Amino acid sequence: MPSSLPRTAPRTAAVSAVVATALAAGLLAAGTATATADEATATAIRIHDIQGTTRISPLAGQQVSGVSGIVTGVRTYGSRGFWFQDPQGDDNPATSEGVFVYTGSVPTVAVGDAVTVSGTVTEYVPGGTSSGNQSLTQITRPTVTVTSSGNPLPAPTTITARSVPSAYAPEGDPAAGGSINGLTLQPGSYALDHYESLEGTNVRIGSSRVVGATSRHHELWVTVKPHENDNRRGGTVYGSYTSQNTGRLQIQSLTPIAQQPFPKANVGDWLTGTTEGPLDFNQFGGYTLTARTLGTVADRGLERETTEKQQRGELAVATYNVENLDPSDPQGKFDALAKAVVDNLASPDIVALEEIQDNNGAKNDGTVAADQTLKKFTDAIVAAGGPAYEWRTIDPVNNKDGGEPGGNIRQVFLFNPERVSFTDRAAGDATTATGVVQEKGRAALTHSPGRIDPANPAWDNSRKPLAGEFTFRGRTVFVIANHFGSKGGDESLVSHRQPPNRSSEVKRLQQAQAVNAFVKDILHVQRTADVVVLGDINDFEFSETTKALTDGGALHAAVTSLPRGERYSYVYQGNSQVLDQILTSPSIRRFEYDSVHINAEFAEQNSDHDPQVLRFRP
């Protein structure tokens, strides 16, 4: 069968409303589909005709009838519908033989049914067109006829290390705004094209390493390439924008959780045996094997790490994002976080916390104080055998620092007064900037604690950096705690634009420039000043954000001292990557750095971030 409409099929110059919408959204290149939805397709249409050789169906917006195939998967929850597949392919590797039928209600078909389907071909964009996601070709408003049952399923296509190309995606078409939608698929050259050519198809993987732990949404990530940027803990390290780890694949189950629990797996475990089902495309992760048959998890015994205790003359400084901590959280969360500070982080002298919420959490009633949150946490640390930490922070203006509405997240300094002292200097408030002055030939802050340049538009609806002046064994150490803007709004790695639009970088770049300028102010007054910049930077060690922080040699990204396989604090969609960082001024020449892996790789987490620890002698 041809891979487009037969020449005898009627055509008109009108464009259907569906296609017009897609054109306006940039999902269809001009001229991709010009037929109206009321054009009948009297000649039998096959599934590969619907899928075509690009990401957008050549029949988008058209009515099709009598499309035949075998049901390979039924989804009774979420986006309800079923997949069916033509057992007779066209031998074109660029055209998929399977497609999703969106029913909107629980389907009345079963796996193995032979069916004929009539309906409208549409391109559905998970997350909406503003997400930048690719679209899923599907048949909507269907009429379904079961012609027989109990048929053998089409043989699955096996996805292997050899079948998935090492190159990730073609460059997008500049004339189409960087979109790859209109490009002919090259499944033998690019990983995204390979997966797209299997969209809706019955696929299979063999035993594969888990690279993203089971999430609260009942999904996990594996890689079919066991040696692709792997590290000693079993993860797949994300090392650059051009190294996308093409073997990653999301795994979900077609069976509702109420009927069959989803397996719990940590990074480094293996999903053994055979996992088989239709290849879907969804908003949260892109290409997803929706398993009819799910392999068995083999536990490889991943353990949480413990850092070394600082020596007497060493200052230990840590950063830890505690994920929206507030007094309404279970005591168990406070206890687990406290135990991690004491046991896994060895009770650092200074801990910069991110995402400490106010005293009533997400309740949006104007409360901004967080003293109850901090007392509950520091009490839990003492109960776990740790020091009686004191704290310093600045309450934000209500709902002006981003994060969960009403939560008023902020950075906080915890410090052990038996080891280090805090220099209080006319504590600033949420809107007053701290500055740098010279005092007895040395740099000093005008406000300690104080905020850095809070009126700068770079910090609009974002956390303002918290600066503090500490003294350890007679030497001043400046610590700046940060929580830069999130990656929200960025297009995903599987965007229809390649490379994806990373719009959130603009704000983080401005934030990094502001912090860098402040550090330079300190170093201008005192070239030998010890400055530590740390926190949830929300960006990679190779990013423009990090380059801006280190501009002019003002700071050094300490994470780069680690072997590449150890450079990560967060696992996202199977990529182990850096978000949390500690940076040091030039005077801090010798140090030990540790990314302490206790959360990000595990199905059971106390936070979604791993803490970072730096030890040095001021």
C-alpha positions as CSV (number, residue, x, y, z in Angstrom):
1,M,0.0,0.0,0.0
2,P,1.2,3.6,-0.6
3,S,2.3,5.7,2.3
4,S,-0.1,8.5,1.5
5,L,-3.6,8.9,0.1
6,P,-4.3,7.1,-3.2
7,R,-4.2,9.3,-6.2
8,T,-7.9,8.5,-6.8
9,A,-8.9,9.9,-3.4
10,P,-10.8,13.3,-3.8
11,R,-9.0,16.5,-2.8
12,T,-10.2,20.0,-2.2
13,A,-8.3,23.3,-1.5
14,A,-10.1,23.8,1.8
15,V,-8.3,23.1,5.0
16,S,-10.2,21.5,7.9
17,A,-10.6,23.3,11.2
18,V,-8.4,20.6,12.8
19,V,-5.6,21.1,10.4
20,A,-6.0,24.9,10.5
21,T,-5.6,24.8,14.2
22,A,-2.5,22.6,13.9
23,L,-1.0,24.9,11.3
24,A,-1.6,27.9,13.5
25,A,0.1,26.1,16.4
26,G,3.1,25.3,14.3
27,L,2.5,21.6,14.4
28,L,2.0,21.3,10.7
29,A,4.2,22.7,8.0
30,A,2.3,24.6,5.3
31,G,1.0,22.1,2.7
32,T,1.3,19.0,5.0
33,A,-2.4,18.4,5.0
34,T,-4.9,20.2,2.9
35,A,-7.9,17.8,2.8
36,T,-11.1,18.6,4.7
37,A,-12.5,16.4,7.4
38,D,-15.5,15.5,5.3
39,E,-13.5,13.9,2.5
40,A,-14.4,10.2,2.4
41,T,-11.7,7.7,1.9
42,A,-13.5,5.0,0.0
43,T,-10.3,3.1,-0.7
44,A,-9.1,1.1,2.3
45,I,-6.6,3.1,4.4
46,R,-3.9,1.2,6.3
47,I,-2.3,2.3,9.6
48,H,1.0,3.1,8.0
49,D,-0.9,5.5,5.6
50,I,-2.1,7.3,8.7
51,Q,1.3,7.4,10.4
52,G,3.2,8.5,7.3
53,T,6.9,9.2,7.1
54,T,7.0,12.3,9.2
55,R,5.8,13.1,12.8
56,I,2.6,14.6,11.5
57,S,0.1,12.3,9.8
58,P,-0.5,13.2,6.1
59,L,-4.2,12.5,6.8
60,A,-4.5,14.8,9.9
61,G,-8.0,16.2,10.1
62,Q,-9.5,13.6,7.7
63,Q,-12.1,11.0,8.2
64,V,-10.9,7.4,7.7
65,S,-13.0,4.3,7.6
66,G,-12.5,0.6,7.7
67,V,-8.9,0.8,9.1
68,S,-8.1,-2.8,10.2
69,G,-5.7,-4.3,12.7
70,I,-5.2,-6.3,15.9
71,V,-5.7,-4.7,19.4
72,T,-2.3,-4.8,21.2
73,G,-3.1,-2.8,24.3
74,V,-6.1,-1.4,26.2
75,R,-5.9,1.6,28.6
76,T,-8.8,1.8,31.0
77,Y,-7.6,4.8,33.0
78,G,-6.2,8.3,32.2
79,S,-6.3,8.9,28.5
80,R,-8.7,5.9,27.8
81,G,-8.4,4.1,24.5
82,F,-6.6,1.3,22.8
83,W,-3.8,0.6,20.4
84,F,-4.1,-1.5,17.3
85,Q,-1.6,-2.7,14.7
86,D,-1.6,-3.9,11.2
87,P,0.1,-7.3,11.1
88,Q,1.0,-6.7,7.5
89,G,3.6,-4.0,7.2
90,D,4.8,-2.0,4.2
91,D,8.5,-2.7,4.8
92,N,9.2,1.0,5.2
93,P,11.1,1.5,8.4
94,A,9.9,5.1,8.7
95,T,6.2,4.3,8.9
96,S,4.7,2.9,12.1
97,E,2.2,0.0,11.8
98,G,0.5,0.9,15.1
99,V,-1.7,3.8,16.2
100,F,-3.7,4.8,19.3
101,V,-7.5,5.1,19.2
102,Y,-8.8,7.6,21.8
103,T,-12.2,6.5,23.1
104,G,-12.6,8.8,26.1
105,S,-14.4,6.1,28.0
106,V,-13.4,2.5,28.9
107,P,-12.9,0.7,25.6
108,T,-15.1,-2.3,24.8
109,V,-12.3,-4.2,23.0
110,A,-9.8,-6.7,24.3
111,V,-6.2,-7.5,23.4
112,G,-6.2,-9.9,20.5
113,D,-9.4,-8.6,18.9
114,A,-9.3,-8.0,15.2
115,V,-11.1,-4.7,14.6
116,T,-12.0,-2.2,12.0
117,V,-12.0,1.5,13.0
118,S,-13.5,4.6,11.5
119,G,-12.9,8.1,12.9
120,T,-10.9,11.3,12.6
121,V,-7.2,11.4,12.4
122,T,-5.8,14.0,14.8
123,E,-2.5,15.1,16.2
124,Y,-2.8,15.4,20.0
125,V,-0.1,17.4,21.8
126,P,0.3,16.1,25.4
127,G,0.6,19.2,27.6
128,G,-0.7,21.5,24.9
129,T,1.0,23.3,22.1
130,S,2.7,25.8,24.5
131,S,4.7,22.8,26.0
132,G,6.6,22.4,22.7
133,N,6.0,18.6,22.9
134,Q,5.8,16.5,19.9
135,S,2.3,15.3,19.0
136,L,0.7,11.8,19.2
137,T,-1.0,10.6,16.0
138,Q,-4.4,9.1,17.0
139,I,-7.9,8.3,15.8
140,T,-10.6,10.1,17.6
141,R,-14.4,9.9,17.7
142,P,-14.1,6.3,16.6
143,T,-16.6,3.7,15.5
144,V,-15.2,0.3,16.3
145,T,-16.2,-3.1,15.0
146,V,-14.8,-6.3,16.4
147,T,-14.5,-8.9,13.6
148,S,-12.9,-11.7,15.6
149,S,-11.2,-12.3,19.0
150,G,-8.3,-14.3,20.4
151,N,-6.0,-13.5,17.5
152,P,-2.2,-13.7,17.9
153,L,-0.6,-10.3,18.3
154,P,1.8,-8.9,15.7
155,A,5.3,-9.8,16.6
156,P,6.9,-7.1,18.8
157,T,9.7,-5.0,17.5
158,T,12.7,-5.4,19.9
159,I,14.4,-2.2,21.0
160,T,18.1,-2.9,21.7
161,A,21.3,-1.1,22.2
162,R,22.1,-1.8,18.5
163,S,18.8,-0.7,17.1
164,V,18.8,2.8,18.8
165,P,21.2,5.3,17.0
166,S,23.7,7.2,19.1
167,A,22.8,10.5,17.5
168,Y,19.7,12.0,19.4
169,A,17.8,14.1,16.9
170,P,18.2,15.9,13.6
171,E,18.6,19.7,13.6
172,G,15.2,21.3,13.3
173,D,14.2,23.1,10.1
174,P,15.0,26.8,10.5
175,A,12.2,27.7,8.2
176,A,9.8,26.0,10.5
177,G,11.1,27.6,13.7
178,G,13.5,24.8,14.4
179,S,10.8,22.1,14.3
180,I,11.5,18.6,13.2
181,N,7.8,17.8,12.5
182,G,8.1,18.1,8.7
183,L,11.3,16.2,8.3
184,T,11.2,12.7,6.9
185,L,12.1,10.2,9.6
186,Q,15.5,8.6,9.6
187,P,15.1,5.8,12.1
188,G,18.6,4.4,11.4
189,S,20.3,7.8,12.1
190,Y,18.5,9.4,15.0
191,A,17.2,8.0,18.3
192,L,14.1,10.3,18.3
193,D,13.3,9.2,14.7
194,H,13.7,5.6,15.7
195,Y,11.2,5.9,18.5
196,E,8.8,7.9,16.4
197,S,8.9,5.3,13.7
198,L,7.6,2.9,16.4
199,E,4.9,5.1,17.8
200,G,1.9,3.0,18.6
201,T,3.7,-0.2,17.7
202,N,4.0,-3.3,19.8
203,V,7.6,-3.2,21.1
204,R,9.7,-5.2,23.5
205,I,12.8,-4.8,25.5
206,G,15.0,-7.4,27.3
207,S,16.6,-7.1,30.6
208,S,17.5,-3.5,31.1
209,R,19.2,-1.4,33.8
210,V,17.0,1.0,35.8
211,V,18.3,4.6,35.5
212,G,15.3,6.4,37.0
213,A,13.8,5.1,40.3
214,T,10.1,4.3,40.5
215,S,8.2,7.6,41.0
216,R,5.1,8.4,43.0
217,H,3.3,8.4,39.6
218,H,4.2,4.7,39.1
219,E,6.7,4.8,36.4
220,L,10.4,4.1,36.1
221,W,13.2,4.7,33.5
222,V,15.5,2.1,32.0
223,T,18.2,2.2,29.4
224,V,18.7,-0.4,26.6
225,K,22.3,0.8,26.4
226,P,23.9,-0.6,29.5
227,H,27.3,1.2,29.0
228,E,26.0,4.6,27.8
229,N,27.6,7.2,30.2
230,D,27.1,4.8,33.1
231,N,28.6,5.2,36.5
232,R,29.5,3.0,39.4
233,R,26.1,3.4,41.0
234,G,24.2,2.3,37.9
235,G,23.0,5.7,36.7
236,T,23.3,7.3,33.3
237,V,25.1,10.6,33.6
238,Y,24.0,13.7,31.7
239,G,27.2,15.3,30.7
240,S,26.4,17.9,27.9
241,Y,23.6,19.2,25.8
242,T,24.8,17.1,22.9
243,S,24.9,13.8,24.9
244,Q,21.3,12.9,25.5
245,N,21.6,9.3,26.5
246,T,19.6,7.8,23.7
247,G,19.0,4.4,25.3
248,R,16.6,5.9,28.0
249,L,13.0,4.7,27.9
250,Q,10.1,5.3,30.3
251,I,8.2,2.3,31.5
252,Q,4.6,2.4,32.7
253,S,2.0,-0.4,33.1
254,L,-1.3,-0.9,31.3
255,T,-2.6,-2.6,34.3
256,P,-4.3,-0.2,36.9
257,I,-2.4,0.0,40.2
258,A,-5.5,-1.3,42.0
259,Q,-5.2,-4.5,40.1
260,Q,-1.4,-5.0,40.1
261,P,1.1,-3.0,42.1
262,F,3.8,-1.3,40.1
263,P,7.3,-2.6,41.0
264,K,9.6,-0.5,43.2
265,A,13.0,0.0,41.8
266,N,16.1,2.1,42.5
267,V,18.8,3.3,40.1
268,G,21.1,0.4,39.3
269,D,18.5,-2.3,39.7
270,W,17.6,-4.3,36.7
271,L,14.2,-4.8,35.0
272,T,14.8,-8.4,34.0
273,G,13.0,-10.7,31.6
274,T,10.8,-9.3,28.9
275,T,8.8,-6.1,29.0
276,E,6.4,-5.7,26.1
277,G,3.6,-3.4,25.0
278,P,2.6,-0.5,22.8
279,L,5.0,2.5,22.5
280,D,3.2,5.6,23.6
281,F,4.1,9.3,23.7
282,N,3.1,11.3,26.8
283,Q,3.6,14.7,28.4
284,F,5.9,13.5,31.2
285,G,8.8,11.8,29.5
286,G,7.9,11.3,25.9
287,Y,8.3,7.9,24.4
288,T,7.0,5.3,26.9
289,L,6.6,1.6,26.8
290,T,3.2,0.9,28.2
291,A,3.7,-2.6,29.4
292,R,1.2,-5.4,28.9
293,T,3.9,-7.7,30.2
294,L,6.2,-6.2,32.8
295,G,9.6,-7.6,33.7
296,T,10.7,-8.4,37.2
297,V,12.9,-6.0,39.3
298,A,16.2,-7.5,40.4
299,D,17.5,-5.5,43.4
300,R,21.1,-4.6,43.1
301,G,21.3,-3.3,46.7
302,L,22.0,0.4,46.1
303,E,23.0,2.0,49.4
304,R,22.8,5.6,50.6
305,E,26.1,7.3,50.9
306,T,27.8,8.8,53.9
307,T,30.4,11.6,53.8
308,E,33.5,11.9,55.9
309,K,33.5,13.8,59.1
310,Q,35.3,17.1,58.9
311,Q,38.6,17.3,60.8
312,R,39.1,19.8,63.7
313,G,40.7,22.4,61.4
314,E,38.3,21.9,58.5
315,L,35.1,23.9,57.9
316,A,32.3,21.7,56.5
317,V,29.7,23.6,54.5
318,A,26.7,21.9,53.0
319,T,23.6,22.7,50.9
320,Y,20.4,20.7,51.0
321,N,17.0,21.3,49.3
322,V,14.5,19.8,51.7
323,E,11.6,19.9,49.3
324,N,8.9,22.3,50.7
325,L,9.4,21.5,54.4
326,D,6.7,22.9,56.7
327,P,5.3,22.0,60.1
328,S,2.3,20.1,58.7
329,D,4.7,17.5,57.2
330,P,4.8,14.2,59.0
331,Q,7.2,14.0,61.9
332,G,8.7,11.1,60.0
333,K,9.9,13.5,57.3
334,F,11.6,15.8,59.8
335,D,13.2,12.8,61.5
336,A,14.5,11.3,58.2
337,L,15.9,14.7,57.1
338,A,17.5,15.2,60.5
339,K,19.0,11.8,60.5
340,A,20.5,12.5,57.1
341,V,22.1,15.7,58.3
342,V,23.6,13.9,61.3
343,D,24.6,10.5,59.9
344,N,25.0,11.0,56.1
345,L,26.3,14.5,56.1
346,A,28.3,14.1,59.4
347,S,26.8,17.3,61.0
348,P,28.3,20.0,58.8
349,D,29.3,23.3,60.5
350,I,27.1,25.3,58.2
351,V,24.1,24.0,56.3
352,A,22.3,26.1,53.7
353,L,18.7,24.9,53.3
354,E,16.5,25.5,50.4
355,E,12.7,25.2,50.3
356,I,11.9,25.9,53.9
357,Q,8.3,26.9,53.9
358,D,6.5,29.2,56.4
359,N,4.8,28.1,59.5
360,N,1.6,26.9,57.9
361,G,3.0,25.7,54.6
362,A,0.8,26.1,51.5
363,K,-2.0,27.8,53.4
364,N,-2.2,31.2,51.7
365,D,-3.1,33.5,54.5
366,G,-0.2,36.0,54.6
367,T,1.9,34.1,57.0
368,V,5.6,34.4,56.2
369,A,7.5,33.5,59.4
370,A,9.2,30.1,59.4
371,D,10.4,29.8,63.0
372,Q,8.1,26.9,63.8
373,T,9.4,25.0,60.7
374,L,13.0,25.6,61.8
375,K,12.5,24.7,65.4
376,K,10.8,21.5,64.5
377,F,13.7,20.6,62.2
378,T,16.5,21.6,64.5
379,D,14.8,19.8,67.4
380,A,14.7,16.7,65.2
381,I,18.5,17.1,64.5
382,V,19.2,17.2,68.2
383,A,17.0,14.1,68.8
384,A,19.0,12.3,66.1
385,G,22.2,13.0,68.0
386,G,23.3,16.1,66.2
387,P,24.3,19.6,67.3
388,A,22.0,22.3,68.6
389,Y,22.0,24.3,65.4
390,E,21.1,28.0,65.4
391,W,19.6,29.6,62.3
392,R,19.5,32.8,60.4
393,T,17.1,33.7,57.6
394,I,15.1,36.6,56.2
395,D,11.3,36.2,55.8
396,P,10.2,37.0,52.2
397,V,7.4,39.3,51.2
398,N,4.3,37.2,51.0
399,N,4.1,35.3,47.6
400,K,6.9,37.2,46.1
401,D,9.6,34.5,46.0
402,G,7.9,31.9,43.8
403,G,7.4,28.3,44.7
404,E,4.2,26.8,46.0
405,P,1.6,29.6,46.5
406,G,1.3,30.4,50.2
407,G,4.4,28.4,51.1
408,N,6.9,31.3,50.9
409,I,10.0,29.2,50.5
410,R,13.3,30.7,51.4
411,Q,16.9,29.9,52.1
412,V,18.1,29.4,55.7
413,F,21.5,29.1,57.3
414,L,21.9,26.5,60.0
415,F,25.2,26.7,61.9
416,N,26.8,24.8,64.8
417,P,27.7,27.5,67.4
418,E,30.2,25.2,69.0
419,R,32.2,25.2,65.8
420,V,31.4,28.5,64.0
421,S,30.0,31.9,64.9
422,F,27.6,34.1,62.9
423,T,28.4,37.8,62.6
424,D,25.2,39.7,63.0
425,R,25.3,43.0,61.3
426,A,22.1,45.0,61.2
427,A,20.0,42.2,59.7
428,G,18.4,43.2,56.5
429,D,14.8,42.6,55.4
430,A,13.2,41.2,52.3
431,T,13.6,44.3,50.3
432,T,16.9,45.8,51.6
433,A,20.1,45.0,49.8
434,T,23.2,44.1,51.6
435,G,26.5,45.6,50.4
436,V,30.2,45.3,50.9
437,V,32.4,47.7,52.9
438,Q,35.9,47.7,54.1
439,E,36.4,47.3,57.8
440,K,40.0,47.2,59.2
441,G,41.3,46.4,55.8
442,R,39.0,43.5,55.3
443,A,35.7,43.0,53.5
444,A,32.5,43.1,55.6
445,L,28.7,43.0,54.8
446,T,26.5,45.9,55.6
447,H,23.7,43.5,56.5
448,S,24.3,40.0,57.8
449,P,22.1,38.2,57.1
450,G,21.2,40.2,54.1
451,R,19.8,39.8,50.6
452,I,21.7,40.4,47.4
453,D,20.2,43.0,45.1
454,P,16.5,42.0,45.9
455,A,15.1,44.8,43.7
456,N,16.9,43.4,40.6
457,P,14.2,42.1,38.1
458,A,16.3,38.9,37.9
459,W,14.7,37.9,41.2
460,D,11.1,38.7,40.3
461,N,8.9,35.8,41.7
462,S,12.1,34.0,42.6
463,R,14.2,33.4,45.8
464,K,16.6,36.2,46.6
465,P,20.2,35.1,47.6
466,L,20.9,35.1,51.4
467,A,24.3,36.3,52.3
468,G,25.9,35.8,55.7
469,E,29.2,36.5,57.5
470,F,30.7,33.6,59.5
471,T,33.8,33.2,61.6
472,F,35.7,30.0,61.9
473,R,38.9,29.7,63.9
474,G,39.4,33.5,63.6
475,R,38.9,33.7,59.9
476,T,35.9,35.3,58.2
477,V,34.0,33.2,55.6
478,F,31.2,34.7,53.5
479,V,28.5,32.2,52.5
480,I,25.8,33.0,49.9
481,A,22.8,30.6,49.8
482,N,20.9,30.5,46.5
483,H,17.8,28.9,45.0
484,F,17.8,30.0,41.3
485,G,14.7,30.0,39.1
486,S,13.4,26.6,38.1
487,K,13.5,25.0,34.7
488,G,9.7,25.3,34.4
489,G,8.7,26.5,31.0
490,D,11.6,24.8,29.2
491,E,10.8,22.5,26.3
492,S,11.6,18.9,27.0
493,L,14.4,16.8,25.4
494,V,11.7,15.3,23.2
495,S,10.4,18.6,22.0
496,H,9.4,19.0,18.3
497,R,12.0,21.8,18.3
498,Q,15.5,20.5,18.2
499,P,17.4,21.8,20.0
500,P,14.7,22.5,22.5
501,N,13.9,26.0,23.7
502,R,15.3,26.4,27.2
503,S,13.6,29.7,28.0
504,S,14.2,29.5,31.8
505,E,17.9,30.0,31.3
506,V,17.4,33.7,30.6
507,K,16.4,34.4,34.2
508,R,19.1,32.1,35.7
509,L,21.7,33.8,33.6
510,Q,20.7,37.2,35.0
511,Q,20.6,35.7,38.6
512,A,24.1,34.3,38.1
513,Q,25.4,37.6,36.9
514,A,24.0,39.4,39.9
515,V,25.7,36.9,42.3
516,N,28.9,37.0,40.4
517,A,29.0,40.8,40.6
518,F,28.4,40.7,44.4
519,V,31.3,38.2,44.8
520,K,33.5,40.4,42.8
521,D,32.6,43.3,45.1
522,I,33.8,41.3,48.0
523,L,37.0,40.3,46.2
524,H,37.6,43.9,45.1
525,V,37.7,44.9,48.8
526,Q,39.6,41.8,49.9
527,R,41.3,39.7,47.3
528,T,41.9,36.9,49.7
529,A,38.4,36.7,51.1
530,D,36.9,33.2,51.5
531,V,33.6,33.1,49.7
532,V,31.3,30.1,49.3
533,V,28.4,30.3,46.9
534,L,26.0,27.3,47.2
535,G,22.5,26.1,46.8
536,D,20.0,24.8,44.3
537,I,21.3,26.5,41.2
538,N,18.8,24.6,39.0
539,D,21.4,24.3,36.3
540,F,24.2,22.1,35.0
541,E,27.9,22.5,35.6
542,F,28.4,23.1,31.9
543,S,25.5,25.6,31.5
544,E,25.7,29.3,30.7
545,T,24.5,29.9,34.3
546,T,27.5,28.2,35.8
547,K,29.8,30.1,33.3
548,A,28.3,33.4,34.4
549,L,28.8,32.5,38.1
550,T,32.4,31.7,37.5
551,D,33.0,34.7,35.1
552,G,36.4,36.4,35.6
553,G,37.7,33.7,37.9
554,A,35.6,35.0,40.8
555,L,34.3,31.4,41.6
556,H,35.2,27.8,40.8
557,A,32.5,25.2,40.4
558,A,33.7,22.6,43.0
559,V,31.6,19.8,41.4
560,T,34.0,19.7,38.5
561,S,36.6,18.4,40.8
562,L,34.7,15.1,40.9
563,P,35.0,12.4,38.2
564,R,32.4,12.8,35.6
565,G,30.5,9.8,36.8
566,E,30.0,11.4,40.2
567,R,28.7,14.8,39.0
568,Y,25.0,14.7,39.8
569,S,22.6,15.7,42.5
570,Y,19.2,15.0,40.8
571,V,17.8,12.3,38.5
572,Y,15.3,13.4,35.9
573,Q,13.8,11.2,33.2
574,G,16.7,8.7,33.6
575,N,19.4,11.4,33.4
576,S,21.7,11.8,36.5
577,Q,22.5,15.5,36.4
578,V,23.8,18.5,38.4
579,L,21.3,21.0,39.8
580,D,22.8,21.7,43.3
581,Q,26.3,23.2,43.4
582,I,28.9,24.7,45.7
583,L,31.3,27.3,44.2
584,T,34.4,28.7,45.9
585,S,36.5,31.8,45.6
586,P,40.2,31.6,44.5
587,S,41.5,31.7,48.1
588,I,39.9,28.3,48.7
589,R,42.5,26.3,46.8
590,R,42.3,23.0,48.5
591,F,39.1,21.3,49.4
592,E,37.2,18.0,49.4
593,Y,33.8,17.9,47.7
594,D,31.1,15.3,48.0
595,S,27.8,14.9,46.3
596,V,26.1,12.7,48.9
597,H,23.7,10.4,47.1
598,I,20.9,9.6,49.5
599,N,17.7,10.6,47.7
600,A,17.7,11.2,43.9
601,E,18.4,7.5,43.0
602,F,15.9,6.0,45.3
603,A,12.2,5.2,45.0
604,E,11.8,6.2,48.7
605,Q,13.0,9.8,49.1
606,N,13.1,12.4,51.8
607,S,13.8,15.0,49.2
608,D,14.2,14.9,45.4
609,H,17.7,16.4,45.7
610,D,21.0,15.0,47.0
611,P,22.9,17.3,49.4
612,Q,26.4,18.6,48.7
613,V,29.2,19.0,51.2
614,L,32.5,21.0,50.9
615,R,35.3,20.6,53.5
616,F,38.3,23.1,53.5
617,R,40.7,24.8,55.8
618,P,40.1,28.6,55.8
